Amino acid sequence: MQSDSGGDVQRYATADFSLLGSWTAPVPVQAMLVVGDQLFVGSPLGVVYTMDLVSQGPFTFWGTCGGPV
């Protein structure tokens, strides 16, 4: 996974580095985590969104924390 300082996220294959998907998160991305088929993205303001990588559905609000992610 890769992200720029905005909300653009790209997923690449580990074998040949081919692009598997590209999405735009609703917040600037400071941190990313993949758990199973779920992608979590965290913003500098502590807002967290998640997206299912199988359905490649939209990002949905997951929660907030007390500070930057």
N, C-alpha and C positions, 0 to 999 in steps of 0.2 A: 504494500500500500504506500501511497505517496500523496502528499497534499502540499499546496502552495500556502502562502500566508492568508489567502482568502478562504473560500469554502470549497474549492475544487479538489476532488479526491479521485485518484486513479488507482486501479488494481491491476497488477501485472502477474503473469505466470512465472513461477520460480524456475521452471525448466528452460524456457527460451525467451523470457522477458516480453512476451507478446501481451498487448493490452487486452485485459479481460472485461473492463468496464470503466466508466467515467461518470461521476455524479457531482452535483453541487449541493453541499450542505447548507442549511439555512443560517449558519453562523460561521465566523472565521474558525478554522480548525487549528488548535494548538496541540492536541493529543488524539491518538487513534488507538483502538484496541479491537481485535477480532477474537470473539469467543464463539467457537462453533461456526455457525452461519450468520452470526450477528456482528455487524460493524458498529462500534460506538465511537462517536467523535465528541471531543470536549472543546469548549471555547475558552478564551482568556477570561471571560466573565463568569465562568463556572456553570454554564449551561451545557447539558449533555443531550445528544440526540442519538437514536439508533436506527439501523436499517437492516432488513433481511437481505443477505447477499444472494440467496437462491432466487427469490422472486424479484430482486432488485427493485423492490417497492420504494415508496417515498420515505424520506427520513421522518421519524416521528419523535416528538418530545419524550425524553426519558426521565429527566429530573435536573435538579440543580445541586450544587454543593456550596460550601461556605467561602470559596475563593477560586482562584484560577485553577484550571485543570492542567 
